[in-house]
Amino acid sequence: MNHPSTPRHRRWVTALLVVSVALAAGCKETPSAPGASGPSSGTSSPGPAAPTATAPGDPSATPGAPVPSATPSAPGTPATPATSTAPPTVSGGWITIDAAAQAAATKAFFARKPRPVTGNPVTVPEFNVGCTTSHHNNDDPIVLPKLVGASHNHTFWGNRSTDATSTAQSLRASKATTCNSPDDQSAYWVPTMYQNGKVVDPKEVTVYYGSRLKDPSRTQPFPFGLRMITGDAKNQVDTPDKQGNHFWCAGIGGEIGRSADKTFPVCAKTANIVRQITFPDCWDGKHLDSPDHKAHMANGDHTGACPKSHPVPVPSVSFVISYPLSANTDGITLASGTSFSMHADFFNAWRDEALAARVRNCLDQGVKCDSAGNF
């Protein structure tokens, strides 16, 4: 699923750094012991079919999950979240939402009158949250729900409560987050990085919500509880085109060499190693999850629009992770293996109104907003 970055996409990432699928069935591994070029917005290509990871009875299908309002709001008036008339249904790893409730939520969202743009914001459809590391554990509530300690080690940020038993409802109930917006109770995670067996936590993480589509104006919020993964934990080697290693150097001086094993850049002392990971931004409009945690999502096609199979434009989530490593990059591994096994997970638990306001005001109008959703 690799796809080239657009000039607009590179501009907003570069701006931050100057001042900021394969199946994740690969996560279904026993815990790994420590030690086991150029920015890219690409994701890994699909591989073999994954085992069903979400069993019937998953707590995420509990009745009464909040969804956006089914009643259109008056212009300029926030929509009031409502309760779905039917809970999501779970079958063979697919979590299907209430179609009528989702249609009403979509109608209500586009009935919102966007806040008039003020000032002179950058014309890039984007908002973000800044985050720091929350905790580590050997859990994966998307791929291995309820199986405590069954995964390799992950580094989490955002919702502090995330563990193997996490559901959309439990994330929403937990108000503690390591991101700078209290309205974002989502969970984010990647495999833990080690250097010679010692944990290396990110120096900082920025989670961007943007659009890479030709027309961002029809972008709508994720439904509450949507989850997805990108990357391949089983992939341990570079791709044939040698683009599989996406760690790079950001900062003055940039890259000045390569690590002994040639898999990591050596950065100038004024730069840090960075990894950018981007998720698909087209949704099938029907499912909160799929057996491989990817099939319900897709990337825009060659025309810059969502494909017919996944017609709903949603925000493009992108992690920009800065690690406090520069000149000494020997001995680096991930809990999932080599650098080529990097993958990422996103579990949406944004407050409905806060997410809807940011998408409508910022993404749909094609302008850059800050973490508070302001121009």
N, C-alpha and C positions, 0 to 999 in steps of 0.2 A: 504493500500500500504506500510505498514511498512516493512522494509527490513534491515537485519543486516549490520553493518559497516564492511568493510574489514579491516584487519590489516594495509594495506597501507593507507587507508582513515583515520584511527584513528591516525596513525603516523604523518600525516601532520597537522591534527587539533591540536594534543597534542603539537607539536613543536611550533605552534603559541602561544598557551595559556601558556606554560611555560615561553616564553620570551615575543604569542597572546591568491478520496480524498474526498474523501468527496468532497463536492461541496462548492465552495466559494459562492454559492448562499446565504450562511449564511451571507455574507457581505451585502446582500440586506436587511438591517434592518434599522429602524429609528435610528438616532444618539443615542448612549448610554451615559448616564450620568456617570461621573467618579465614580468609586466605584462599578458600576454594578458587576529521579536521575541517573544522569550519562549521558554523551554525547550520542547522537544518530543521525544517518543520516536518520531516518525513516520519512515517510510522512503518512498522514491519509488515511484510506481506503475509497473508493467511497461510496457515499450514494445515496439517491433518485435523480432522474433526476432534473436538475436545469432549471428554466425558461430561455428562450433565452435572453441573456444579450446584444448582439450586434445586433442592428437593421439595416436593409438595409439603406444605405446612410451614414453609419459611415464614418467620414472624413478619417479614416485610410485606406479607399479604394480609396482615391483620385488618379487619374492617375498620373503617373510620379514618383512614389515612387522609390528611389534608390535601386538597387540590386547589388550584386557583378558582376564583369565583365563576359560577355558572351564570351569573347575571351581569350583563354589560354595565360598565361604570359610566356615569355621566362624564362628559369631557372634563379632564383635569381632576377627577375624583378617583382616589385609589379604589381598586376592586377589593371586595371583602372575601377572604378565603371561605370556601364552603366545604362541606363534607361530601365525599363521593357517595352516590346512591348505591354503589356496589363496590366491593373490594377488588383489588387486582386478583386475577386468577393465575395459578401456577400449573404449568403442564410441560413436562419434559425439559425443564430448564428455561422455558419461555415464561415471562411474567407479563400478562396481558392487562392493560388498563381498561377502564370503563370508557368505551368509545363516545358515548353520548356526553359524559361529563367532560372529556377532553375537548370535544367539539365546542361545547359551551364555553370552556375556559379559553380556547383560542379566539372565539368570537369576542369574549369580554376583553381579552388583551388588546386586540386591534381596535376596539372601541375607545381605548384610552387616548386622550389627547396628549401628545408629547409635550414636555415642558419646552417653552421657547428657548432656543439656543442664545446664550448671552456671552459677551466677551468675544474673544477670537480664538476658540479652541482649535487644536490640530485636527485636520479632517481625516482622521483614522478611526474607524468604528472599534472602540475599545474602552474597557474599564479593567481594573485590576484589584487584587488584594495582595498585601505584603505579609509574609508568614515566616515563622521560625519553627524549628523542630519541636515537636511535642513529646514524643516517646518512641520506643522501639518495642516490638514483640514478634513472636513467630506465628502471627495470625494473618489471615486474609479473609475478611467477611464477605467478599464478593465471590472468590473462587472456592474457598473452603469454609463456608458459613457454619458456625457452631463447633468447628473442629479446632479446639484450643491447642496451640503449639504445633500444628500440622504443617506449617509453611516454613520456608526459609525466612530469615529475619528481614523485617521491613522498618523503614524510617517513616514515621507519620508526622504530618503537620495539619493544622486546622483543628478539627474536633478532638479534644483531649480524651474522650471516652472510647475512641475507636479500638475495638478488639474483635475476636472471632464471632462474638454474639451480637455485634452491632446490626441494627436495622434502621430503616429510615425514621421510624418512630423514636428509637432510642437516641439517635443523633439529634433529632429535633428537640428532645427533652433535655439534652445536655447543653448548657449555655456557655461552657468554657471552650474557648478557641484560642489558638496561637496565631491567628490571622488578625489583621488590623480592622476588620469589620465585624462587629458583634452580630450582624444580620446573617453572616455566612457561617453556618454550623456544619458545612460539608466536611467530608473526610478525604484526605489526599495521602497517597503513599507511594514509595519507590523502594527497591531493594537497598539494604544498608550498604554503605561503602566502607571498606577497610583499607588500611595501609599497613602492611606487615602485621596483620592480625589485630590492629587497633582501630576502633570505630572512628570514622571521619564524618562528622555531621555537617550539613550545609551551613555556610556562613549566612546565607539569606536565600529566600525563595520568593519569587514573584509569580503569582498565578494570573495570567492574562485571560480575559474573556473578550473575544473579538469576532471578526468575520473575515474569511478569506474568499467569500463569494463575490461575484461581479456586482450583484445587487443585494446589499445587506438589509434593505428596508423591510423585508418580510421575516426577519429573524424573530423567533419567539422564545420564551424561557423554556428550560428543561422542565418536565413534570417533576414534582416532588418524588424523590426516591429513585430517579434514574441513576443507573450505575454503568460504568464502562471501563475497559482497559485498553491499553495500547502497548505495542512492543511484544517481545517473545523471550520469556525467561529461559527457554531451552536453547536459544541461539547462542553458541559459544565462539563462532568464527565470523570473520568479516564477510561482507557481501561480495559477490564477484566484481562489482564495480568499485570496490574499496571505499564505499560510502557508509559502511555499517557503523563505524566509530564516529559518534557525533559529539564527543567531548572536544572542547576547544578552549582557547584563551581569550579572555575579555579584559581589557584594560590597556594602559599605556605600555607599549613594547610588544604586546601580543605574544605569539609563539616564537620561541628561540631554538627549539630542538624537539627531540622525541625521547620518550622513556626508553630504557634498555630493551624492553620487549616490543617497542615501536607502537604500542596500542594507545598511549596517552601522550599528549603534547607536553613539552616543558615550556613553562611560561616565564616571562620576565618577572622580576621581583615585584613589579608594580601591576601585575595582572594575576587573575585567578582562573582556575579551571572551571568551566561552565558546561552545563548540559541543558539543552532545550528539548522538551518532549511535547508534541502536539497531538491532540485527539481529533477524531473525525467530527465534522460539524453538520452532518445531515442525519436526521432521525427517521425511522419508519413510521412514526406517529401512532404506534400500536403497543409497543412493548417497553417496559422498564428495564428488562434484561433479556438475554438470550443464552443458549447453552454454552457458547464460547465467549460470552460477554462482549462480543464484537458485532455479531450478525445484525443486530438491530440498529447499527450505526454505519455510516459510509462517508466518504469524502465527496466533495463536489466533483463533477465530471469535467471533461475538457473544455466545456463552454463556460465554466465558472458558475454553474448552477447545480442544485441537488438532483441526483438521478431520480427517475420515476419510482424506483423501488424504495427510496428513502426521501420522500418529497418535502420533509419539514426542515427548514433551516433553523438550527439552534446555535448558541454561541460556540465558537471554537475555543476550547480550553487549552491553554499552553503553559507548561511549567518552565520557568527559567531558573535553574538551580545553580548557585554559585558556591563552590567548595573552597575552603581556605588552603588551597594548595597552589604552588607556583613552580619554583625551580626543581623541587624534589618530588617527582611523580613516579618513582620506581616502587614496585611492590603493591600497587593498587589492585584490588579485586572488589567484586560485588558479592553480596550474599548469594546471589543466583549464579555466580561464576565470573566469567570475563566481562569486560566492558561492553561487549556486543550483546549481552543478555539484559541490558537495561530495559525496564518496562515500567509502566505507571498505572495507577488506579484512581478513579474519581467516583465518589458516592455523593450525589447531590442532596443537600439538606438546607439549602438557602431558605430564608424566610420568603414566602411567596411574593409579598408586596415589594420587598426590597429588590429582589431579583427582577421582577416585572418592570419596576421603575427604571432600573439601570439599562435593561435591554431596550425598552421603548425610547427612553430619552437619549441614550448614547449610541447604541449599535444601530438602531433603526434610522437615526438621523445622521449616521456616519461621522460622529465626532468622538474625540478622546475625552474620557472622564477620569477622575481620580478614584481612590478607593471608597470614597463616600458617595460616589455617583454624581459628583458636581463637575460642571464644565471647567 
